[in-house]
Amino acid sequence: MTDETDWNETLVDKKVTYHIEVNGRLFVIENVPARVNVETGEYHFSPDTVERLQKIVRERRSPVRTIRVPVYEFA
């Protein structure tokens, strides 16, 4: 059993770049507000932010720019 006093999590507010693949299409969303764990780098998003991310992907608006991404096989 872990003593709760041993748990020290530091979260800081940052703007991050969020990546998600949907049906084989990669979406990159920049400047997403998140709470970032300083120790692990893990992102924590508010429910409102998650809803907005889903809406952006679902609506497939015109992007502000397009990037080319190389894809490699791990094998």
HTML snippet that shows the backbone in 3Dmol.js (N, CA, C, O; Angstrom):
<script src="https://3Dmol.org/build/3Dmol-min.js"></script>
<div id="view" style="width:600px;height:400px;position:relative"></div>
<script>
const pdb = `
ATOM      1  N   MET A   1       0.836  -1.183   0.000  1.00  0.00           N
ATOM      2  CA  MET A   1       0.000   0.000   0.000  1.00  0.00           C
ATOM      3  C   MET A   1       0.882   1.248   0.000  1.00  0.00           C
ATOM      4  O   MET A   1       1.873   1.322   0.728  1.00  0.00           O
ATOM      5  N   THR A   2       0.513   2.213  -0.817  1.00  0.00           N
ATOM      6  CA  THR A   2       1.297   3.437  -0.938  1.00  0.00           C
ATOM      7  C   THR A   2       0.758   4.497   0.011  1.00  0.00           C
ATOM      8  O   THR A   2      -0.450   4.715   0.102  1.00  0.00           O
ATOM      9  N   ASP A   3       1.661   5.144   0.706  1.00  0.00           N
ATOM     10  CA  ASP A   3       1.286   6.246   1.592  1.00  0.00           C
ATOM     11  C   ASP A   3       1.005   7.467   0.721  1.00  0.00           C
ATOM     12  O   ASP A   3       1.849   7.855  -0.085  1.00  0.00           O
ATOM     13  N   GLU A   4      -0.165   8.074   0.873  1.00  0.00           N
ATOM     14  CA  GLU A   4      -0.549   9.220   0.043  1.00  0.00           C
ATOM     15  C   GLU A   4       0.413  10.386   0.179  1.00  0.00           C
ATOM     16  O   GLU A   4       0.502  11.204  -0.736  1.00  0.00           O
ATOM     17  N   THR A   5       1.126  10.494   1.273  1.00  0.00           N
ATOM     18  CA  THR A   5       2.070  11.600   1.440  1.00  0.00           C
ATOM     19  C   THR A   5       3.289  11.431   0.538  1.00  0.00           C
ATOM     20  O   THR A   5       4.029  12.389   0.317  1.00  0.00           O
ATOM     21  N   ASP A   6       3.513  10.204   0.003  1.00  0.00           N
ATOM     22  CA  ASP A   6       4.622   9.966  -0.913  1.00  0.00           C
ATOM     23  C   ASP A   6       4.294  10.444  -2.330  1.00  0.00           C
ATOM     24  O   ASP A   6       5.199  10.608  -3.148  1.00  0.00           O
ATOM     25  N   TRP A   7       3.013  10.667  -2.628  1.00  0.00           N
ATOM     26  CA  TRP A   7       2.588  11.038  -3.962  1.00  0.00           C
ATOM     27  C   TRP A   7       2.707  12.546  -4.137  1.00  0.00           C
ATOM     28  O   TRP A   7       2.028  13.320  -3.462  1.00  0.00           O
ATOM     29  N   ASN A   8       3.580  12.948  -5.054  1.00  0.00           N
ATOM     30  CA  ASN A   8       3.761  14.365  -5.309  1.00  0.00           C
ATOM     31  C   ASN A   8       3.642  14.594  -6.800  1.00  0.00           C
ATOM     32  O   ASN A   8       4.551  14.265  -7.562  1.00  0.00           O
ATOM     33  N   GLU A   9       2.534  15.152  -7.211  1.00  0.00           N
ATOM     34  CA  GLU A   9       2.274  15.385  -8.625  1.00  0.00           C
ATOM     35  C   GLU A   9       2.234  16.885  -8.869  1.00  0.00           C
ATOM     36  O   GLU A   9       1.469  17.611  -8.235  1.00  0.00           O
ATOM     37  N   THR A  10       3.071  17.341  -9.801  1.00  0.00           N
ATOM     38  CA  THR A  10       3.101  18.756 -10.126  1.00  0.00           C
ATOM     39  C   THR A  10       2.536  18.938 -11.527  1.00  0.00           C
ATOM     40  O   THR A  10       3.082  18.421 -12.501  1.00  0.00           O
ATOM     41  N   LEU A  11       1.429  19.685 -11.617  1.00  0.00           N
ATOM     42  CA  LEU A  11       0.802  19.976 -12.900  1.00  0.00           C
ATOM     43  C   LEU A  11       0.973  21.453 -13.222  1.00  0.00           C
ATOM     44  O   LEU A  11       0.790  22.321 -12.368  1.00  0.00           O
ATOM     45  N   VAL A  12       1.329  21.714 -14.479  1.00  0.00           N
ATOM     46  CA  VAL A  12       1.462  23.099 -14.921  1.00  0.00           C
ATOM     47  C   VAL A  12       0.582  23.317 -16.154  1.00  0.00           C
ATOM     48  O   VAL A  12       0.394  22.404 -16.958  1.00  0.00           O
ATOM     49  N   ASP A  13       0.049  24.526 -16.295  1.00  0.00           N
ATOM     50  CA  ASP A  13      -0.759  24.868 -17.460  1.00  0.00           C
ATOM     51  C   ASP A  13       0.167  25.144 -18.639  1.00  0.00           C
ATOM     52  O   ASP A  13       1.110  25.928 -18.536  1.00  0.00           O
ATOM     53  N   LYS A  14      -0.119  24.481 -19.767  1.00  0.00           N
ATOM     54  CA  LYS A  14       0.673  24.672 -20.981  1.00  0.00           C
ATOM     55  C   LYS A  14      -0.236  24.556 -22.193  1.00  0.00           C
ATOM     56  O   LYS A  14      -1.357  24.056 -22.101  1.00  0.00           O
ATOM     57  N   LYS A  15       0.260  25.021 -23.318  1.00  0.00           N
ATOM     58  CA  LYS A  15      -0.368  24.772 -24.610  1.00  0.00           C
ATOM     59  C   LYS A  15       0.429  23.638 -25.255  1.00  0.00           C
ATOM     60  O   LYS A  15       1.655  23.703 -25.345  1.00  0.00           O
ATOM     61  N   VAL A  16      -0.280  22.598 -25.703  1.00  0.00           N
ATOM     62  CA  VAL A  16       0.382  21.419 -26.259  1.00  0.00           C
ATOM     63  C   VAL A  16      -0.126  21.147 -27.667  1.00  0.00           C
ATOM     64  O   VAL A  16      -1.126  21.715 -28.105  1.00  0.00           O
ATOM     65  N   THR A  17       0.577  20.276 -28.360  1.00  0.00           N
ATOM     66  CA  THR A  17       0.135  19.801 -29.666  1.00  0.00           C
ATOM     67  C   THR A  17      -0.445  18.412 -29.469  1.00  0.00           C
ATOM     68  O   THR A  17       0.221  17.519 -28.944  1.00  0.00           O
ATOM     69  N   TYR A  18      -1.688  18.235 -29.892  1.00  0.00           N
ATOM     70  CA  TYR A  18      -2.425  16.977 -29.705  1.00  0.00           C
ATOM     71  C   TYR A  18      -2.498  16.243 -31.044  1.00  0.00           C
ATOM     72  O   TYR A  18      -2.823  16.835 -32.074  1.00  0.00           O
ATOM     73  N   HIS A  19      -2.188  14.940 -31.013  1.00  0.00           N
ATOM     74  CA  HIS A  19      -2.229  14.114 -32.221  1.00  0.00           C
ATOM     75  C   HIS A  19      -3.251  13.003 -32.015  1.00  0.00           C
ATOM     76  O   HIS A  19      -3.321  12.401 -30.944  1.00  0.00           O
ATOM     77  N   ILE A  20      -4.039  12.740 -33.049  1.00  0.00           N
ATOM     78  CA  ILE A  20      -4.973  11.624 -32.982  1.00  0.00           C
ATOM     79  C   ILE A  20      -5.155  11.049 -34.382  1.00  0.00           C
ATOM     80  O   ILE A  20      -5.213  11.783 -35.368  1.00  0.00           O
ATOM     81  N   GLU A  21      -5.242   9.722 -34.451  1.00  0.00           N
ATOM     82  CA  GLU A  21      -5.507   9.053 -35.716  1.00  0.00           C
ATOM     83  C   GLU A  21      -6.936   8.540 -35.694  1.00  0.00           C
ATOM     84  O   GLU A  21      -7.342   7.837 -34.768  1.00  0.00           O
ATOM     85  N   VAL A  22      -7.693   8.898 -36.722  1.00  0.00           N
ATOM     86  CA  VAL A  22      -9.084   8.473 -36.843  1.00  0.00           C
ATOM     87  C   VAL A  22      -9.275   7.895 -38.245  1.00  0.00           C
ATOM     88  O   VAL A  22      -9.082   8.582 -39.248  1.00  0.00           O
ATOM     89  N   ASN A  23      -9.652   6.640 -38.293  1.00  0.00           N
ATOM     90  CA  ASN A  23      -9.882   5.963 -39.585  1.00  0.00           C
ATOM     91  C   ASN A  23      -8.709   6.123 -40.544  1.00  0.00           C
ATOM     92  O   ASN A  23      -8.902   6.373 -41.734  1.00  0.00           O
ATOM     93  N   GLY A  24      -7.500   5.981 -40.026  1.00  0.00           N
ATOM     94  CA  GLY A  24      -6.299   6.060 -40.854  1.00  0.00           C
ATOM     95  C   GLY A  24      -5.850   7.467 -41.199  1.00  0.00           C
ATOM     96  O   GLY A  24      -4.863   7.637 -41.916  1.00  0.00           O
ATOM     97  N   ARG A  25      -6.547   8.474 -40.710  1.00  0.00           N
ATOM     98  CA  ARG A  25      -6.164   9.867 -40.958  1.00  0.00           C
ATOM     99  C   ARG A  25      -5.590  10.463 -39.688  1.00  0.00           C
ATOM    100  O   ARG A  25      -6.175  10.341 -38.612  1.00  0.00           O
ATOM    101  N   LEU A  26      -4.446  11.105 -39.819  1.00  0.00           N
ATOM    102  CA  LEU A  26      -3.784  11.724 -38.683  1.00  0.00           C
ATOM    103  C   LEU A  26      -4.213  13.175 -38.581  1.00  0.00           C
ATOM    104  O   LEU A  26      -4.146  13.924 -39.556  1.00  0.00           O
ATOM    105  N   PHE A  27      -4.659  13.569 -37.384  1.00  0.00           N
ATOM    106  CA  PHE A  27      -5.033  14.950 -37.108  1.00  0.00           C
ATOM    107  C   PHE A  27      -4.053  15.519 -36.097  1.00  0.00           C
ATOM    108  O   PHE A  27      -3.734  14.870 -35.101  1.00  0.00           O
ATOM    109  N   VAL A  28      -3.578  16.729 -36.352  1.00  0.00           N
ATOM    110  CA  VAL A  28      -2.668  17.422 -35.451  1.00  0.00           C
ATOM    111  C   VAL A  28      -3.339  18.736 -35.075  1.00  0.00           C
ATOM    112  O   VAL A  28      -3.674  19.546 -35.939  1.00  0.00           O
ATOM    113  N   ILE A  29      -3.530  18.937 -33.776  1.00  0.00           N
ATOM    114  CA  ILE A  29      -4.195  20.144 -33.300  1.00  0.00           C
ATOM    115  C   ILE A  29      -3.235  20.868 -32.372  1.00  0.00           C
ATOM    116  O   ILE A  29      -2.827  20.333 -31.341  1.00  0.00           O
ATOM    117  N   GLU A  30      -2.880  22.083 -32.746  1.00  0.00           N
ATOM    118  CA  GLU A  30      -1.888  22.849 -32.001  1.00  0.00           C
ATOM    119  C   GLU A  30      -2.534  23.786 -30.994  1.00  0.00           C
ATOM    120  O   GLU A  30      -3.707  24.142 -31.108  1.00  0.00           O
ATOM    121  N   ASN A  31      -1.736  24.177 -30.004  1.00  0.00           N
ATOM    122  CA  ASN A  31      -2.131  25.175 -29.000  1.00  0.00           C
ATOM    123  C   ASN A  31      -3.345  24.760 -28.167  1.00  0.00           C
ATOM    124  O   ASN A  31      -4.235  25.564 -27.889  1.00  0.00           O
ATOM    125  N   VAL A  32      -3.355  23.495 -27.782  1.00  0.00           N
ATOM    126  CA  VAL A  32      -4.439  22.953 -26.967  1.00  0.00           C
ATOM    127  C   VAL A  32      -4.096  23.178 -25.492  1.00  0.00           C
ATOM    128  O   VAL A  32      -3.017  22.782 -25.050  1.00  0.00           O
ATOM    129  N   PRO A  33      -4.991  23.805 -24.724  1.00  0.00           N
ATOM    130  CA  PRO A  33      -4.708  24.005 -23.304  1.00  0.00           C
ATOM    131  C   PRO A  33      -4.755  22.680 -22.547  1.00  0.00           C
ATOM    132  O   PRO A  33      -5.681  21.886 -22.714  1.00  0.00           O
ATOM    133  N   ALA A  34      -3.745  22.458 -21.718  1.00  0.00           N
ATOM    134  CA  ALA A  34      -3.669  21.214 -20.949  1.00  0.00           C
ATOM    135  C   ALA A  34      -2.958  21.472 -19.631  1.00  0.00           C
ATOM    136  O   ALA A  34      -2.217  22.444 -19.486  1.00  0.00           O
ATOM    137  N   ARG A  35      -3.196  20.590 -18.678  1.00  0.00           N
ATOM    138  CA  ARG A  35      -2.409  20.545 -17.446  1.00  0.00           C
ATOM    139  C   ARG A  35      -1.400  19.435 -17.688  1.00  0.00           C
ATOM    140  O   ARG A  35      -1.787  18.297 -17.955  1.00  0.00           O
ATOM    141  N   VAL A  36      -0.116  19.746 -17.599  1.00  0.00           N
ATOM    142  CA  VAL A  36       0.936  18.783 -17.918  1.00  0.00           C
ATOM    143  C   VAL A  36       1.665  18.379 -16.646  1.00  0.00           C
ATOM    144  O   VAL A  36       2.117  19.227 -15.876  1.00  0.00           O
ATOM    145  N   ASN A  37       1.774  17.062 -16.435  1.00  0.00           N
ATOM    146  CA  ASN A  37       2.495  16.523 -15.290  1.00  0.00           C
ATOM    147  C   ASN A  37       3.987  16.727 -15.538  1.00  0.00           C
ATOM    148  O   ASN A  37       4.535  16.194 -16.502  1.00  0.00           O
ATOM    149  N   VAL A  38       4.636  17.488 -14.682  1.00  0.00           N
ATOM    150  CA  VAL A  38       6.053  17.822 -14.846  1.00  0.00           C
ATOM    151  C   VAL A  38       6.933  16.577 -14.803  1.00  0.00           C
ATOM    152  O   VAL A  38       7.926  16.492 -15.526  1.00  0.00           O
ATOM    153  N   GLU A  39       6.576  15.613 -13.960  1.00  0.00           N
ATOM    154  CA  GLU A  39       7.401  14.419 -13.800  1.00  0.00           C
ATOM    155  C   GLU A  39       7.234  13.430 -14.950  1.00  0.00           C
ATOM    156  O   GLU A  39       8.217  12.835 -15.391  1.00  0.00           O
ATOM    157  N   THR A  40       6.008  13.241 -15.447  1.00  0.00           N
ATOM    158  CA  THR A  40       5.748  12.204 -16.449  1.00  0.00           C
ATOM    159  C   THR A  40       5.495  12.735 -17.849  1.00  0.00           C
ATOM    160  O   THR A  40       5.598  11.985 -18.819  1.00  0.00           O
ATOM    161  N   GLY A  41       5.164  14.021 -17.974  1.00  0.00           N
ATOM    162  CA  GLY A  41       4.831  14.589 -19.270  1.00  0.00           C
ATOM    163  C   GLY A  41       3.405  14.289 -19.720  1.00  0.00           C
ATOM    164  O   GLY A  41       3.004  14.675 -20.818  1.00  0.00           O
ATOM    165  N   GLU A  42       2.645  13.605 -18.879  1.00  0.00           N
ATOM    166  CA  GLU A  42       1.268  13.237 -19.215  1.00  0.00           C
ATOM    167  C   GLU A  42       0.388  14.485 -19.288  1.00  0.00           C
ATOM    168  O   GLU A  42       0.505  15.399 -18.472  1.00  0.00           O
ATOM    169  N   TYR A  43      -0.508  14.494 -20.299  1.00  0.00           N
ATOM    170  CA  TYR A  43      -1.441  15.606 -20.480  1.00  0.00           C
ATOM    171  C   TYR A  43      -2.757  15.304 -19.777  1.00  0.00           C
ATOM    172  O   TYR A  43      -3.220  14.164 -19.768  1.00  0.00           O
ATOM    173  N   HIS A  44      -3.349  16.325 -19.192  1.00  0.00           N
ATOM    174  CA  HIS A  44      -4.684  16.238 -18.602  1.00  0.00           C
ATOM    175  C   HIS A  44      -5.519  17.354 -19.235  1.00  0.00           C
ATOM    176  O   HIS A  44      -5.158  18.528 -19.162  1.00  0.00           O
ATOM    177  N   PHE A  45      -6.647  16.971 -19.858  1.00  0.00           N
ATOM    178  CA  PHE A  45      -7.510  17.931 -20.529  1.00  0.00           C
ATOM    179  C   PHE A  45      -8.811  18.096 -19.772  1.00  0.00           C
ATOM    180  O   PHE A  45      -9.327  17.140 -19.193  1.00  0.00           O
ATOM    181  N   SER A  46      -9.343  19.311 -19.776  1.00  0.00           N
ATOM    182  CA  SER A  46     -10.646  19.558 -19.165  1.00  0.00           C
ATOM    183  C   SER A  46     -11.722  18.921 -20.051  1.00  0.00           C
ATOM    184  O   SER A  46     -11.491  18.703 -21.241  1.00  0.00           O
ATOM    185  N   PRO A  47     -12.885  18.623 -19.486  1.00  0.00           N
ATOM    186  CA  PRO A  47     -13.977  18.071 -20.302  1.00  0.00           C
ATOM    187  C   PRO A  47     -14.348  18.985 -21.479  1.00  0.00           C
ATOM    188  O   PRO A  47     -14.645  18.494 -22.568  1.00  0.00           O
ATOM    189  N   ASP A  48     -14.335  20.293 -21.273  1.00  0.00           N
ATOM    190  CA  ASP A  48     -14.641  21.222 -22.366  1.00  0.00           C
ATOM    191  C   ASP A  48     -13.618  21.115 -23.496  1.00  0.00           C
ATOM    192  O   ASP A  48     -13.976  21.167 -24.672  1.00  0.00           O
ATOM    193  N   THR A  49     -12.354  20.967 -23.135  1.00  0.00           N
ATOM    194  CA  THR A  49     -11.299  20.839 -24.145  1.00  0.00           C
ATOM    195  C   THR A  49     -11.476  19.552 -24.931  1.00  0.00           C
ATOM    196  O   THR A  49     -11.324  19.549 -26.152  1.00  0.00           O
ATOM    197  N   VAL A  50     -11.796  18.453 -24.246  1.00  0.00           N
ATOM    198  CA  VAL A  50     -12.010  17.173 -24.929  1.00  0.00           C
ATOM    199  C   VAL A  50     -13.173  17.291 -25.912  1.00  0.00           C
ATOM    200  O   VAL A  50     -13.077  16.801 -27.038  1.00  0.00           O
ATOM    201  N   GLU A  51     -14.252  17.922 -25.512  1.00  0.00           N
ATOM    202  CA  GLU A  51     -15.402  18.111 -26.406  1.00  0.00           C
ATOM    203  C   GLU A  51     -15.006  18.924 -27.637  1.00  0.00           C
ATOM    204  O   GLU A  51     -15.412  18.611 -28.756  1.00  0.00           O
ATOM    205  N   ARG A  52     -14.221  19.956 -27.421  1.00  0.00           N
ATOM    206  CA  ARG A  52     -13.801  20.798 -28.556  1.00  0.00           C
ATOM    207  C   ARG A  52     -12.863  20.035 -29.493  1.00  0.00           C
ATOM    208  O   ARG A  52     -12.960  20.184 -30.711  1.00  0.00           O
ATOM    209  N   LEU A  53     -11.957  19.222 -28.944  1.00  0.00           N
ATOM    210  CA  LEU A  53     -11.077  18.395 -29.780  1.00  0.00           C
ATOM    211  C   LEU A  53     -11.907  17.450 -30.643  1.00  0.00           C
ATOM    212  O   LEU A  53     -11.656  17.317 -31.841  1.00  0.00           O
ATOM    213  N   GLN A  54     -12.892  16.797 -30.037  1.00  0.00           N
ATOM    214  CA  GLN A  54     -13.750  15.881 -30.775  1.00  0.00           C
ATOM    215  C   GLN A  54     -14.513  16.610 -31.878  1.00  0.00           C
ATOM    216  O   GLN A  54     -14.673  16.083 -32.979  1.00  0.00           O
ATOM    217  N   LYS A  55     -14.976  17.799 -31.588  1.00  0.00           N
ATOM    218  CA  LYS A  55     -15.717  18.593 -32.567  1.00  0.00           C
ATOM    219  C   LYS A  55     -14.820  18.979 -33.748  1.00  0.00           C
ATOM    220  O   LYS A  55     -15.247  18.910 -34.901  1.00  0.00           O
ATOM    221  N   ILE A  56     -13.590  19.382 -33.465  1.00  0.00           N
ATOM    222  CA  ILE A  56     -12.655  19.760 -34.529  1.00  0.00           C
ATOM    223  C   ILE A  56     -12.431  18.591 -35.474  1.00  0.00           C
ATOM    224  O   ILE A  56     -12.458  18.764 -36.692  1.00  0.00           O
ATOM    225  N   VAL A  57     -12.209  17.397 -34.919  1.00  0.00           N
ATOM    226  CA  VAL A  57     -11.967  16.209 -35.746  1.00  0.00           C
ATOM    227  C   VAL A  57     -13.236  15.825 -36.508  1.00  0.00           C
ATOM    228  O   VAL A  57     -13.175  15.506 -37.696  1.00  0.00           O
ATOM    229  N   ARG A  58     -14.360  15.854 -35.841  1.00  0.00           N
ATOM    230  CA  ARG A  58     -15.634  15.452 -36.446  1.00  0.00           C
ATOM    231  C   ARG A  58     -16.028  16.379 -37.603  1.00  0.00           C
ATOM    232  O   ARG A  58     -16.502  15.913 -38.639  1.00  0.00           O
ATOM    233  N   GLU A  59     -15.832  17.693 -37.424  1.00  0.00           N
ATOM    234  CA  GLU A  59     -16.254  18.653 -38.445  1.00  0.00           C
ATOM    235  C   GLU A  59     -15.318  18.719 -39.644  1.00  0.00           C
ATOM    236  O   GLU A  59     -15.732  19.122 -40.731  1.00  0.00           O
ATOM    237  N   ARG A  60     -14.065  18.329 -39.457  1.00  0.00           N
ATOM    238  CA  ARG A  60     -13.071  18.336 -40.537  1.00  0.00           C
ATOM    239  C   ARG A  60     -13.058  19.668 -41.292  1.00  0.00           C
ATOM    240  O   ARG A  60     -13.140  19.721 -42.519  1.00  0.00           O
ATOM    241  N   ARG A  61     -12.951  20.734 -40.503  1.00  0.00           N
ATOM    242  CA  ARG A  61     -12.838  22.065 -41.101  1.00  0.00           C
ATOM    243  C   ARG A  61     -11.562  22.166 -41.932  1.00  0.00           C
ATOM    244  O   ARG A  61     -10.712  21.277 -41.886  1.00  0.00           O
ATOM    245  N   SER A  62     -11.436  23.230 -42.673  1.00  0.00           N
ATOM    246  CA  SER A  62     -10.202  23.459 -43.425  1.00  0.00           C
ATOM    247  C   SER A  62      -9.078  23.715 -42.425  1.00  0.00           C
ATOM    248  O   SER A  62      -9.229  24.545 -41.528  1.00  0.00           O
ATOM    249  N   PRO A  63      -7.957  23.015 -42.565  1.00  0.00           N
ATOM    250  CA  PRO A  63      -6.846  23.219 -41.626  1.00  0.00           C
ATOM    251  C   PRO A  63      -6.141  24.548 -41.876  1.00  0.00           C
ATOM    252  O   PRO A  63      -6.216  25.116 -42.966  1.00  0.00           O
ATOM    253  N   VAL A  64      -5.449  25.035 -40.831  1.00  0.00           N
ATOM    254  CA  VAL A  64      -4.679  26.272 -40.991  1.00  0.00           C
ATOM    255  C   VAL A  64      -3.429  26.033 -41.826  1.00  0.00           C
ATOM    256  O   VAL A  64      -2.904  26.955 -42.449  1.00  0.00           O
ATOM    257  N   ARG A  65      -2.956  24.793 -41.835  1.00  0.00           N
ATOM    258  CA  ARG A  65      -1.832  24.395 -42.693  1.00  0.00           C
ATOM    259  C   ARG A  65      -1.819  22.877 -42.778  1.00  0.00           C
ATOM    260  O   ARG A  65      -2.495  22.206 -41.998  1.00  0.00           O
ATOM    261  N   THR A  66      -1.069  22.342 -43.703  1.00  0.00           N
ATOM    262  CA  THR A  66      -0.958  20.901 -43.901  1.00  0.00           C
ATOM    263  C   THR A  66       0.519  20.521 -43.830  1.00  0.00           C
ATOM    264  O   THR A  66       1.383  21.246 -44.323  1.00  0.00           O
ATOM    265  N   ILE A  67       0.795  19.367 -43.207  1.00  0.00           N
ATOM    266  CA  ILE A  67       2.172  18.884 -43.124  1.00  0.00           C
ATOM    267  C   ILE A  67       2.258  17.489 -43.752  1.00  0.00           C
ATOM    268  O   ILE A  67       1.276  16.748 -43.771  1.00  0.00           O
ATOM    269  N   ARG A  68       3.416  17.149 -44.254  1.00  0.00           N
ATOM    270  CA  ARG A  68       3.675  15.791 -44.763  1.00  0.00           C
ATOM    271  C   ARG A  68       4.405  15.040 -43.668  1.00  0.00           C
ATOM    272  O   ARG A  68       5.337  15.570 -43.063  1.00  0.00           O
ATOM    273  N   VAL A  69       3.990  13.814 -43.412  1.00  0.00           N
ATOM    274  CA  VAL A  69       4.566  13.029 -42.329  1.00  0.00           C
ATOM    275  C   VAL A  69       5.058  11.688 -42.873  1.00  0.00           C
ATOM    276  O   VAL A  69       4.272  10.939 -43.453  1.00  0.00           O
ATOM    277  N   PRO A  70       6.342  11.370 -42.696  1.00  0.00           N
ATOM    278  CA  PRO A  70       6.815  10.045 -43.113  1.00  0.00           C
ATOM    279  C   PRO A  70       6.281   8.971 -42.166  1.00  0.00           C
ATOM    280  O   PRO A  70       6.113   9.215 -40.971  1.00  0.00           O
ATOM    281  N   VAL A  71       6.019   7.790 -42.706  1.00  0.00           N
ATOM    282  CA  VAL A  71       5.528   6.658 -41.914  1.00  0.00           C
ATOM    283  C   VAL A  71       6.510   5.506 -42.080  1.00  0.00           C
ATOM    284  O   VAL A  71       6.893   5.162 -43.198  1.00  0.00           O
ATOM    285  N   TYR A  72       6.917   4.913 -40.957  1.00  0.00           N
ATOM    286  CA  TYR A  72       7.868   3.821 -40.964  1.00  0.00           C
ATOM    287  C   TYR A  72       7.263   2.572 -40.344  1.00  0.00           C
ATOM    288  O   TYR A  72       6.391   2.665 -39.479  1.00  0.00           O
ATOM    289  N   GLU A  73       7.718   1.412 -40.778  1.00  0.00           N
ATOM    290  CA  GLU A  73       7.312   0.120 -40.224  1.00  0.00           C
ATOM    291  C   GLU A  73       8.325  -0.257 -39.146  1.00  0.00           C
ATOM    292  O   GLU A  73       9.529  -0.152 -39.377  1.00  0.00           O
ATOM    293  N   PHE A  74       7.866  -0.690 -37.985  1.00  0.00           N
ATOM    294  CA  PHE A  74       8.754  -1.042 -36.880  1.00  0.00           C
ATOM    295  C   PHE A  74       9.453  -2.383 -37.113  1.00  0.00           C
ATOM    296  O   PHE A  74      10.526  -2.620 -36.558  1.00  0.00           O
ATOM    297  N   ALA A  75       8.881  -3.233 -37.898  1.00  0.00           N
ATOM    298  CA  ALA A  75       9.384  -4.608 -38.102  1.00  0.00           C
ATOM    299  C   ALA A  75      10.836  -4.733 -38.358  1.00  0.00           C
ATOM    300  O   ALA A  75      11.338  -5.842 -38.539  1.00  0.00           O
TER     301      ALA A  75
END
`;
const viewer = $3Dmol.createViewer("view");
viewer.addModel(pdb, "pdb");
viewer.setStyle({}, {cartoon: {color: "spectrum"}});
viewer.zoomTo();
viewer.render();
</script>
